Amino acid sequence: MRETSQSTFPILAKDARNILVILPSWVGDACMATPVLRHLAQHRPGARIAVFGRANLRPLMDGLPWVNSFQAGAMRGAKAIGEVRRIRAERFDAVLLLPNSFRSAAFARLSGIAHRAGTDRDGRGWLLNHGFAQEKSLQSAAAAYASLASWWTGSPLTDQHIELRVTEQDRSAAEILLPELPVKAHEAHRDLILLNPGANREDKRWPADHFVQAARALSLARPAGDPPRPIAVNGGPSEAALCAEIAKKSGGIDLCARGVMLGSLKAILQRTALLVTNDTGPRHIAAALDTPTIALFGPTDCRWTPTDYPHERRIISEPFLTEDRVADDHAALCTIDRISVGDVLHAAHTLHQSLVTHERSKISR
């Protein structure tokens, strides 16, 4: 029988000793899931917490002290049958589903795990035996995950900051990618201007020539007497041509061509002076690693993915859109090319001033 009470399931969560958490598929959403993992470990010390997700997400979980194992796999196609068998063999007590998809609920049901918890929506409630009633609304994934985890544990999740760890393997991989920019492991030296010009949709991408112009100006905006800051361009395999174009025109290092992965990207972001990025996963990694960031928003509403990170400046293409309207529903009005290079340079200047003030306040304490 399916249980929808929001008071009984936390008792089951408290008793679980072998817990599986199914991660969302997108990099940014997976980053926003880390507060849930931390919360579970704090709520259930001694329990084994495993996560299941796409193989490319493993580097994000590497080094996190609350993740006991990473189960890489797919929930669709012929491979899903083998994944179900493998998960069954692990004999998990409970599974918490962070994705809202029907597929993830079906996968959890087939896995044979006794206690299956997740949001009860989109016709998948019968696949769960503990469904959380959560209305569709304009809220971030982090807030939605926090509500679900608070109900699941019976304890409020109040700390929603993203947390990732950079491993020695990550640092070694980054040094291989950037041999011309050696940094000793013990030095916290931020020297890069990092561009992230890609996105999963063309209309979320700031124009390539804008990235080039901004990068050139930002590289030269350094303390008197210092050499220009090096520029690097990050992207995935599908963004290779875009990264190559911007790297060539800006005189930057093409990390995409050198085979950057999420692990090496973590280490690179840890030494980045400024990240300029579209609304995509690396901005969430940057928030976890205290990397100053300028995030650009066109036809996606920034309220879906707030990071609550003080060193991020969000630039939206239509700042006068009323609060009752969502940018996603007004694509023609919120084209990302409305953001000018001057907007980015101004944001970089104000962010730099804020960082200087922040550092001075730490010294004076």
C-alpha positions in Angstrom: 0.0 0.0 0.0 1.3 3.4 -0.9 1.9 5.8 2.0 1.5 9.5 1.4 1.5 10.7 5.0 4.2 13.2 5.7 4.6 12.1 9.3 5.2 8.4 9.1 8.0 8.0 6.6 10.7 9.8 8.5 10.6 7.0 11.0 11.5 4.6 8.2 14.3 6.9 7.0 15.6 7.0 10.6 15.9 3.2 10.7 17.5 2.8 7.2 21.1 1.6 7.3 21.7 1.1 3.6 20.4 4.1 1.6 20.4 4.8 -2.2 20.0 8.3 -3.6 19.1 8.6 -7.2 20.8 11.8 -8.6 19.3 14.1 -11.2 21.0 14.0 -14.6 22.2 17.5 -15.1 25.5 18.7 -13.7 24.1 21.8 -12.0 21.2 19.8 -10.4 23.6 17.1 -9.2 25.7 19.9 -7.5 22.5 21.2 -5.9 21.9 17.7 -4.5 25.0 17.7 -2.3 23.2 19.5 0.6 20.8 16.6 0.7 23.6 14.0 0.9 25.3 16.0 3.7 22.0 16.3 5.5 21.3 12.5 5.3 24.8 11.7 6.7 24.2 14.1 9.6 20.8 12.7 10.2 21.7 9.1 9.9 25.4 8.7 11.1 26.7 5.3 10.5 24.4 4.5 7.6 25.8 3.6 4.2 24.9 6.2 1.6 25.3 5.3 -2.1 24.4 7.5 -5.0 23.2 6.3 -8.5 23.7 8.5 -11.5 25.2 9.0 -14.9 28.9 8.0 -15.1 30.0 11.5 -16.0 28.8 12.8 -12.6 31.2 10.6 -10.6 33.9 13.3 -10.4 31.4 15.6 -8.7 30.9 13.0 -5.9 34.6 12.1 -5.6 36.0 13.2 -2.3 32.7 13.9 -0.6 32.9 12.3 2.9 29.2 11.5 3.0 29.1 9.4 -0.2 30.2 5.8 0.5 29.9 4.6 -3.1 28.9 5.8 -6.5 26.8 3.5 -8.7 27.2 4.6 -12.3 24.5 3.6 -14.7 21.6 4.4 -16.9 17.9 4.0 -16.3 16.8 3.6 -19.9 17.4 1.1 -22.7 18.7 -2.4 -22.6 21.4 -1.5 -20.1 18.7 -0.7 -17.5 17.9 -4.4 -17.0 21.5 -5.1 -15.9 21.5 -2.0 -13.6 18.3 -3.2 -11.9 19.9 -6.5 -11.2 23.0 -4.9 -9.8 21.0 -2.6 -7.5 18.9 -5.5 -6.3 22.1 -7.3 -5.2 23.1 -4.3 -3.0 20.0 -4.9 -0.8 19.3 -1.3 -0.1 16.8 -0.5 2.7 15.5 2.7 1.2 15.8 4.8 -1.9 15.3 8.6 -2.2 14.5 9.8 -5.7 15.6 13.4 -6.4 14.5 13.4 -10.1 10.8 13.8 -10.7 10.7 11.6 -13.8 8.5 8.6 -14.3 11.5 6.6 -15.4 13.4 7.0 -12.1 10.3 5.9 -10.1 9.9 2.8 -12.4 13.6 2.0 -12.0 13.3 2.2 -8.2 10.2 0.0 -8.2 11.9 -2.6 -10.3 15.0 -2.5 -8.1 13.0 -4.2 -5.3 13.9 -1.7 -2.6 11.3 -1.8 0.1 11.0 1.9 0.9 10.8 4.2 -2.1 10.4 7.9 -1.5 10.1 10.8 -3.9 7.7 13.5 -5.1 4.2 12.2 -5.9 3.5 13.9 -9.2 3.2 13.3 -12.9 1.3 10.0 -12.5 4.2 8.2 -10.9 2.8 8.0 -7.3 1.7 4.4 -7.6 5.4 3.4 -8.1 6.3 4.9 -4.8 5.2 3.7 -1.4 6.1 7.0 0.3 5.1 10.0 -1.9 5.8 13.6 -1.0 3.2 16.0 -2.1 5.0 18.9 -3.8 3.3 21.4 -6.0 4.9 22.6 -9.2 6.1 26.1 -8.6 8.8 28.6 -9.5 11.5 27.3 -7.0 15.0 26.2 -7.4 16.0 22.5 -7.6 18.0 23.1 -4.3 14.8 24.3 -2.5 12.8 21.4 -3.9 15.4 18.9 -2.8 15.6 20.5 0.6 11.9 20.2 1.1 11.9 16.6 0.1 14.9 15.7 2.4 13.4 17.6 5.3 10.2 15.6 5.1 12.1 12.3 4.5 14.2 12.7 7.6 11.8 14.6 9.8 14.5 17.2 10.3 14.7 20.6 8.5 17.4 21.0 6.0 18.5 24.6 6.4 22.0 24.6 5.0 21.6 24.6 1.2 25.2 25.6 0.3 26.7 23.4 -2.4 29.8 21.5 -1.4 32.3 19.7 -3.6 35.9 18.6 -2.9 38.9 18.8 -5.1 41.0 15.6 -4.9 44.7 15.1 -5.6 43.7 13.2 -8.7 41.7 16.3 -9.9 44.7 18.6 -9.3 47.1 16.3 -11.1 44.7 16.2 -14.1 44.4 20.0 -14.1 48.2 20.3 -14.1 48.4 18.1 -17.2 45.9 20.3 -18.9 47.7 23.5 -18.0 51.5 22.7 -18.2 52.3 26.3 -19.2 50.7 27.5 -15.9 52.3 25.5 -13.2 51.0 26.0 -9.6 52.3 24.3 -6.5 49.8 22.2 -4.7 49.9 24.2 -1.6 49.4 27.6 -3.3 45.9 29.0 -3.5 46.7 31.3 -6.4 43.8 32.4 -8.7 45.2 33.6 -12.0 42.8 32.5 -14.8 40.0 34.2 -16.7 37.8 31.2 -17.5 35.1 31.3 -20.2 32.3 28.8 -20.3 30.5 29.7 -23.6 28.4 26.5 -24.1 25.0 25.5 -23.0 22.5 22.7 -23.8 20.5 25.1 -25.9 21.7 27.6 -28.5 19.5 30.4 -27.2 21.2 30.2 -23.8 24.6 31.0 -25.3 26.0 34.5 -25.2 27.5 35.3 -28.6 31.0 34.1 -29.2 32.3 37.5 -30.2 31.0 38.9 -27.0 33.0 36.3 -25.0 36.1 37.2 -27.0 35.8 41.0 -26.4 35.1 40.5 -22.7 38.0 38.1 -22.3 40.5 40.4 -23.9 39.4 43.3 -21.7 39.3 41.3 -18.5 42.7 39.8 -19.1 44.2 43.3 -19.2 42.2 44.5 -16.1 44.9 43.5 -13.6 46.9 45.3 -10.9 49.5 47.7 -12.3 52.7 45.9 -13.2 51.2 42.5 -13.4 51.2 40.6 -16.7 47.8 40.0 -18.5 45.8 37.2 -16.9 45.8 34.0 -19.0 42.5 33.0 -20.6 41.1 29.5 -20.8 37.9 28.2 -22.5 35.9 25.3 -21.1 33.4 23.1 -22.9 32.2 19.6 -23.6 32.8 17.6 -26.8 29.7 18.9 -28.5 31.0 22.5 -28.0 34.5 21.8 -29.5 34.1 24.2 -32.5 32.7 27.0 -30.4 35.5 26.7 -27.8 38.2 26.5 -30.6 36.8 29.7 -32.2 36.8 31.7 -28.9 40.2 30.4 -27.8 41.8 31.3 -31.1 40.4 34.8 -31.2 41.0 35.6 -27.6 44.5 34.0 -27.4 43.2 31.6 -24.8 43.8 28.0 -23.9 41.3 25.6 -25.4 40.5 23.2 -22.5 37.9 21.4 -24.6 40.5 20.4 -27.1 42.8 19.2 -24.3 40.1 16.9 -22.9 38.9 18.7 -19.8 36.6 16.6 -17.6 34.5 17.5 -14.5 37.3 16.4 -12.1 40.0 18.5 -13.7 37.5 21.4 -14.1 37.0 21.4 -10.3 40.7 21.9 -9.8 40.9 24.6 -12.6 38.0 26.5 -11.0 39.8 26.4 -7.7 42.5 28.6 -9.3 40.2 30.8 -11.4 40.1 34.5 -10.7 36.9 35.0 -12.7 34.4 32.7 -14.4 32.2 34.1 -17.1 29.5 31.6 -17.9 26.1 31.0 -19.4 23.4 29.4 -17.3 24.9 25.9 -17.1 26.5 23.4 -14.7 30.0 24.9 -14.2 28.5 28.0 -12.4 27.3 25.6 -9.6 30.7 24.0 -9.4 32.2 27.5 -9.1 29.8 28.3 -6.2 31.1 25.3 -4.3 34.7 26.2 -4.8 34.4 30.0 -4.0 35.2 31.0 -7.5 34.1 34.6 -8.5 31.5 34.2 -11.2 29.5 36.3 -13.7 26.5 34.3 -14.8 24.5 35.3 -17.9 20.8 34.6 -18.3 18.7 34.9 -21.4 15.4 32.9 -21.9 15.9 30.9 -18.6 14.7 32.4 -15.4 17.5 32.9 -12.8 15.0 32.0 -10.1 15.1 28.3 -11.1 18.8 28.0 -10.2 19.9 30.4 -7.5 23.2 29.5 -5.9 22.9 31.9 -2.9 26.6 32.5 -3.5 27.8 36.0 -2.5 30.6 36.1 -5.1 28.3 35.5 -8.1 26.9 38.3 -10.2 23.8 37.4 -12.3 23.1 39.4 -15.4 19.7 39.0 -16.9 18.8 40.1 -20.4 15.5 41.7 -19.5 15.9 43.2 -16.0 12.4 44.8 -16.1 10.4 41.6 -16.5 7.8 41.7 -13.8 8.0 39.2 -11.0 4.8 37.4 -12.1 6.4 36.6 -15.5 8.9 33.8 -16.0 11.7 34.4 -18.5 11.3 31.0 -20.0 7.8 32.0 -21.2 9.1 35.2 -22.9 12.0 34.0 -25.1 11.5 36.7 -27.7 11.9 39.4 -25.0 14.7 37.7 -23.1 17.2 37.0 -25.9 20.7 36.6 -24.4 22.4 38.9 -27.0 20.8 41.8 -25.2 23.5 41.5 -22.6 26.4 43.8 -23.7 30.1 43.3 -23.2 29.9 46.6 -21.2 27.4 44.9 -18.8 29.9 42.1 -18.1 32.8 44.4 -17.6 30.8 46.6 -15.2 29.7 43.5 -13.3 33.4 42.3 -13.1 34.5 45.7 -11.8 31.8 45.7 -9.0 32.5 42.1 -8.1 36.2 42.9 -7.8 35.5 45.8 -5.5 33.3 43.6 -3.4 36.0 40.9 -3.2 38.6 43.5 -2.1 36.2 44.8 0.6 35.5 41.2 1.7 39.3 40.4 2.0 40.0 43.6 4.0 37.2 42.9 6.4 38.6 39.4 7.0 42.1 40.9 7.7 40.7 43.5 10.2 38.8 40.9 12.3 
